[in-house]
Amino acid sequence: MRVFPKAFILLTVIVFAACGSDDDTATFQKGSEIYDLALALSDSLPLLNPDKNNVWISTSDFDIRTASILDHMNGTYGLNVDMMKNMSGVKLKNIFTETAAEVGENRLILEAARRDRIVIDESRVDTAYQNLAKRHGGIEKYEAGLAQSYRTPRSVRKQLRDNLLREKYLELTLGEKIKIAEGEIIAAYAEVKFADVRQIFFRSSHREIANEVLKKIANGQDFDKLIDRYSEEEATNKGKRYRIVKGDTARAEALHDAAFSLQPGEVSGIIKSSLGLHIIKVESHLEDGRQLSDVREELKAIIRERKFEQAYAVFLDSLKKATDYKVIIQ
């Protein structure tokens, strides 16, 4: 179940002396609104003091600091300032710890791609940007919305470029090496049982919002309408039905267990996976009556994704060891 973050309401202007998550020297500019925000949050969590700009993750190549984390939050999915100001120090620390890990791991991949001189044709970035704008009503409407949320076309294009570079590098490094034996496909076919589910997806740091949505579901609000309003998947995935294979727990065991323990029509609680937080509704349980020839490509895709995730975990661990990756703030 592949999902991507979607921006939600940004209520403040982000100004850095050195912009961009690729700059581990990113600092706060005194007097900026982001400086004042970090200072206010430091009352609950002193680690966020902008004058200290603490290191959360250290490597031999770069550091991930508080300023870089806030920059990533803004560029990826925005900052809900009112919500953050009302959070306890414990909740803030959880959010920043999780986001620091995300920033650090992404940065490891990007640095490795650049060392191997992997590049992205700017025309691909143009196409991705145009497609994104099209899904939001066209260039003018989309960029007007960016302006209102204090984001810029340049920051969005940078995010798209980084995503494309990361995907290309991982496919070249890991994806092209994956082999699937016929015996694996036959074994998978022998055990084919599916659960079809739909979901409302949230970033890991948005548990407060997920809890509110769960209350709305308990009060009888329509699941489809809540998907449209709250799910942070990209627009093309919203409301999509996902098929989970019985026995395939390599990627998201908690999602698998919920999908097969709930009856069709039932809704789960909040489920945490490596991707984020999920609330799923089970549509159906079924055994596939199709012939092997009909489902071969589907089974190959499932097996490939599982192998890719396993290879990625090993590869990421090797990068961490090679760069002396250390989590400074637990």
C-alpha positions as CSV (number, residue, x, y, z in Angstrom):
1,M,0.0,0.0,0.0
2,R,2.0,2.9,-1.3
3,V,1.1,6.3,0.0
4,F,2.6,9.7,0.0
5,P,2.2,12.8,2.1
6,K,-0.3,15.5,1.2
7,A,0.0,19.1,2.4
8,F,-2.4,20.3,5.1
9,I,-3.0,23.9,6.4
10,L,0.1,26.0,6.9
11,L,-0.4,28.9,9.2
12,T,2.9,30.7,9.3
13,V,5.7,31.8,7.1
14,I,8.9,29.8,7.0
15,V,12.1,31.8,6.6
16,F,15.5,30.2,6.9
17,A,18.9,31.8,6.6
18,A,19.9,28.7,4.6
19,C,16.9,27.1,2.9
20,G,16.5,23.5,1.9
21,S,16.7,20.2,3.6
22,D,20.0,19.4,1.8
23,D,21.8,22.1,3.8
24,D,22.8,20.7,7.2
25,T,23.9,24.1,8.3
26,A,20.3,25.5,8.1
27,T,19.8,28.0,10.8
28,F,17.0,30.2,12.1
29,Q,16.9,33.8,11.2
30,K,16.2,35.9,14.3
31,G,13.0,37.9,14.2
32,S,11.4,35.6,11.6
33,E,8.1,34.0,12.3
34,I,9.6,30.5,12.3
35,Y,12.2,31.7,14.9
36,D,9.4,33.0,17.1
37,L,7.5,29.7,16.6
38,A,10.5,27.6,17.6
39,L,11.0,29.8,20.6
40,A,7.4,29.5,21.7
41,L,7.5,25.7,21.3
42,S,10.7,25.5,23.3
43,D,8.6,26.5,26.4
44,S,7.2,23.0,26.2
45,L,10.3,21.3,24.7
46,P,13.6,23.2,25.4
47,L,15.3,21.1,22.7
48,L,13.6,23.3,20.1
49,N,15.3,26.4,21.2
50,P,16.2,28.1,17.9
51,D,19.3,29.7,19.3
52,K,20.8,26.2,20.0
53,N,19.5,24.6,16.7
54,N,20.2,21.2,18.2
55,V,21.5,18.3,16.2
56,W,19.0,15.4,16.2
57,I,20.9,13.0,13.9
58,S,24.6,13.0,13.2
59,T,26.6,11.4,10.3
60,S,30.1,11.7,9.0
61,D,28.6,13.6,6.0
62,F,25.8,15.8,7.4
63,D,23.8,16.7,10.5
64,I,20.0,16.9,10.9
65,R,19.2,20.0,13.0
66,T,16.0,21.5,14.3
67,A,15.8,24.0,11.5
68,S,16.2,21.2,8.9
69,I,13.3,19.3,10.5
70,L,11.0,22.3,10.5
71,D,12.0,23.0,6.9
72,H,11.1,19.4,5.9
73,M,7.8,19.6,7.7
74,N,6.8,22.7,5.8
75,G,8.0,21.5,2.4
76,T,6.5,18.1,2.7
77,Y,3.1,18.6,4.4
78,G,3.0,21.9,6.1
79,L,2.8,23.0,9.7
80,N,-0.3,23.2,11.8
81,V,1.0,25.9,14.1
82,D,-2.1,26.1,16.4
83,M,-2.0,22.4,17.0
84,M,1.7,22.3,17.7
85,K,1.5,25.2,20.2
86,N,-1.1,23.2,22.2
87,M,1.0,20.0,22.3
88,S,2.8,18.7,25.3
89,G,6.6,18.4,25.2
90,V,6.3,14.6,25.0
91,K,4.1,14.9,21.8
92,L,6.4,17.5,20.2
93,K,9.4,15.3,20.9
94,N,7.7,12.3,19.3
95,I,6.9,14.3,16.2
96,F,10.4,15.8,15.9
97,T,12.1,12.4,16.5
98,E,10.0,10.7,13.8
99,T,10.5,13.5,11.3
100,A,14.3,13.6,12.0
101,A,14.5,9.9,11.2
102,E,12.6,10.5,7.9
103,V,14.8,13.4,7.0
104,G,18.0,11.5,7.9
105,E,17.1,8.4,5.9
106,N,16.0,10.3,2.9
107,R,19.2,12.4,3.0
108,L,21.3,9.2,3.1
109,I,19.6,8.0,-0.1
110,L,20.0,11.3,-1.9
111,E,23.7,11.7,-0.9
112,A,24.3,8.1,-2.2
113,A,22.6,8.9,-5.5
114,R,24.7,12.1,-6.0
115,R,27.9,10.2,-5.2
116,D,26.9,7.8,-8.0
117,R,26.2,10.8,-10.2
118,I,22.5,9.8,-10.8
119,V,20.6,12.8,-12.2
120,I,17.0,13.6,-13.1
121,D,16.1,15.2,-16.4
122,E,14.5,18.5,-15.6
123,S,11.7,17.7,-18.1
124,R,10.6,14.9,-15.7
125,V,10.3,17.5,-12.9
126,D,8.3,19.7,-15.3
127,T,5.9,16.9,-16.1
128,A,5.5,15.9,-12.5
129,Y,4.8,19.5,-11.5
130,Q,2.3,20.0,-14.3
131,N,0.5,16.8,-13.4
132,L,0.3,17.8,-9.7
133,A,-1.1,21.2,-10.7
134,K,-3.6,19.6,-13.0
135,R,-5.0,17.5,-10.2
136,H,-5.5,20.7,-8.2
137,G,-7.4,22.6,-10.9
138,G,-4.6,23.9,-13.1
139,I,-1.4,25.9,-12.8
140,E,-3.0,29.2,-11.8
141,K,-5.3,27.8,-9.1
142,Y,-2.6,25.5,-7.8
143,E,0.0,28.3,-7.5
144,A,-2.5,30.6,-5.9
145,G,-3.1,28.0,-3.3
146,L,0.7,27.6,-2.8
147,A,1.0,31.4,-2.2
148,Q,-1.8,31.3,0.4
149,S,0.0,28.5,2.3
150,Y,3.4,30.2,2.1
151,R,4.9,27.5,-0.2
152,T,6.5,28.3,-3.6
153,P,6.7,26.5,-6.9
154,R,10.4,26.3,-6.4
155,S,10.1,24.5,-3.1
156,V,7.5,22.1,-4.6
157,R,9.7,21.4,-7.6
158,K,12.7,20.7,-5.3
159,Q,10.6,18.2,-3.4
160,L,9.5,16.5,-6.6
161,R,13.1,16.4,-7.9
162,D,14.3,14.8,-4.7
163,N,11.5,12.2,-4.8
164,L,12.3,11.3,-8.4
165,L,16.0,11.1,-7.7
166,R,15.4,8.8,-4.7
167,E,13.1,6.6,-6.7
168,K,15.4,6.3,-9.7
169,Y,18.4,5.5,-7.6
170,L,16.6,2.9,-5.5
171,E,15.3,1.2,-8.7
172,L,18.7,1.2,-10.3
173,T,20.4,0.0,-7.1
174,L,17.9,-2.5,-5.7
175,G,14.9,-2.9,-8.1
176,E,16.8,-4.1,-11.1
177,K,18.5,-6.9,-9.0
178,I,15.3,-8.5,-7.8
179,K,14.6,-11.9,-9.4
180,I,11.4,-13.9,-8.9
181,A,11.4,-17.6,-9.4
182,E,8.5,-19.5,-10.9
183,G,8.2,-21.6,-7.7
184,E,7.6,-18.4,-5.7
185,I,4.7,-17.5,-7.9
186,I,3.2,-21.0,-7.7
187,A,3.5,-21.0,-3.9
188,A,1.9,-17.6,-3.7
189,Y,-1.0,-18.7,-5.9
190,A,-1.7,-21.8,-3.7
191,E,-2.4,-19.5,-0.8
192,V,-4.2,-16.7,-2.5
193,K,-6.8,-15.1,-0.2
194,F,-7.5,-11.4,-0.2
195,A,-9.0,-8.7,1.9
196,D,-10.1,-5.6,0.0
197,V,-9.9,-2.5,2.1
198,R,-10.0,1.3,1.8
199,Q,-8.2,3.7,4.2
200,I,-7.8,7.1,5.7
201,F,-4.1,7.7,5.9
202,F,-2.2,10.2,8.1
203,R,1.5,11.0,8.6
204,S,2.9,9.5,11.8
205,S,3.1,12.9,13.4
206,H,-0.7,13.5,12.9
207,R,-2.1,11.1,15.6
208,E,-4.1,13.9,17.1
209,I,-6.0,14.4,13.8
210,A,-6.4,10.6,13.4
211,N,-8.0,10.4,16.9
212,E,-10.5,13.1,15.9
213,V,-11.4,11.3,12.7
214,L,-11.8,8.0,14.7
215,K,-14.3,9.8,16.9
216,K,-16.2,11.1,13.9
217,I,-16.5,7.6,12.6
218,A,-17.7,6.3,15.9
219,N,-20.4,9.1,15.8
220,G,-21.6,7.7,12.5
221,Q,-20.0,10.1,10.0
222,D,-19.6,8.8,6.4
223,F,-16.3,7.0,5.8
224,D,-16.1,8.2,2.2
225,K,-16.6,11.8,3.1
226,L,-13.9,11.5,5.8
227,I,-11.5,10.0,3.2
228,D,-12.0,13.0,0.9
229,R,-11.5,15.5,3.7
230,Y,-8.8,14.0,5.8
231,S,-6.8,11.3,4.0
232,E,-3.2,12.5,3.3
233,E,-2.7,10.2,0.3
234,E,-2.0,11.9,-3.0
235,A,-5.1,12.7,-4.9
236,T,-5.0,9.8,-7.3
237,N,-5.0,7.3,-4.4
238,K,-7.8,8.8,-2.3
239,G,-10.6,6.3,-1.9
240,K,-8.7,3.6,-3.8
241,R,-9.4,0.0,-2.8
242,Y,-6.3,-1.9,-1.7
243,R,-6.0,-5.6,-1.9
244,I,-4.1,-7.3,1.0
245,V,-2.9,-10.8,0.5
246,K,-3.4,-13.4,3.3
247,G,-0.1,-14.4,4.8
248,D,1.9,-11.5,3.3
249,T,3.0,-9.7,6.5
250,A,6.5,-8.7,5.5
251,R,5.6,-5.0,4.9
252,A,2.7,-4.1,7.3
253,E,1.8,-6.9,9.7
254,A,-0.6,-4.7,11.7
255,L,-2.5,-3.8,8.5
256,H,-2.7,-7.4,7.5
257,D,-3.9,-8.6,10.9
258,A,-6.6,-5.9,11.0
259,A,-7.8,-6.7,7.5
260,F,-8.4,-10.3,8.2
261,S,-9.7,-9.9,11.8
262,L,-12.4,-7.4,10.9
263,Q,-15.6,-8.4,9.1
264,P,-16.6,-6.8,5.8
265,G,-18.1,-3.4,6.6
266,E,-16.2,-3.0,9.9
267,V,-13.7,-0.1,10.6
268,S,-10.4,-0.5,12.4
269,G,-8.8,1.7,15.1
270,I,-5.6,3.6,14.4
271,I,-3.0,1.3,12.9
272,K,0.7,2.3,12.8
273,S,2.9,1.0,10.0
274,S,6.3,2.1,8.6
275,L,4.4,4.4,6.3
276,G,2.3,6.3,8.8
277,L,-1.1,5.9,10.5
278,H,-4.1,4.1,8.9
279,I,-7.8,3.7,9.6
280,I,-9.1,1.0,7.3
281,K,-12.6,-0.2,6.4
282,V,-12.8,-3.8,5.2
283,E,-14.8,-4.1,2.0
284,S,-14.7,-7.8,1.4
285,H,-12.9,-11.1,2.1
286,L,-12.5,-13.4,-0.9
287,E,-10.6,-16.3,-2.4
288,D,-9.5,-15.7,-6.0
289,G,-11.1,-18.1,-8.4
290,R,-9.0,-16.9,-11.4
291,Q,-6.4,-19.1,-13.1
292,L,-2.7,-18.7,-12.4
293,S,-2.2,-17.2,-15.8
294,D,-4.8,-14.5,-14.9
295,V,-3.1,-13.4,-11.6
296,R,0.6,-14.1,-12.5
297,E,1.5,-10.4,-12.9
298,E,-0.4,-9.4,-9.8
299,L,1.4,-12.0,-7.7
300,K,4.8,-11.0,-9.2
301,A,4.2,-7.4,-8.3
302,I,3.3,-8.4,-4.7
303,I,6.4,-10.6,-4.3
304,R,8.6,-8.0,-5.9
305,E,7.4,-5.3,-3.5
306,R,8.0,-7.5,-0.5
307,K,11.5,-8.3,-1.7
308,F,12.2,-4.6,-2.5
309,E,11.2,-3.6,1.0
310,Q,13.5,-6.3,2.5
311,A,16.4,-5.2,0.3
312,Y,15.8,-1.5,1.1
313,A,16.0,-2.2,4.9
314,V,19.3,-4.0,4.4
315,F,20.7,-1.3,2.1
316,L,19.6,1.6,4.4
317,D,21.3,-0.2,7.3
318,S,24.5,-0.4,5.3
319,L,24.4,3.3,4.5
320,K,23.9,4.1,8.2
321,K,27.0,2.0,9.2
322,A,29.1,3.5,6.4
323,T,28.3,7.1,7.5
324,D,28.5,6.5,11.3
325,Y,24.8,7.4,11.5
326,K,23.9,8.3,15.1
327,V,20.5,9.3,16.6
328,I,21.6,12.1,19.1
329,I,18.2,12.9,20.5
330,Q,16.2,9.8,21.2
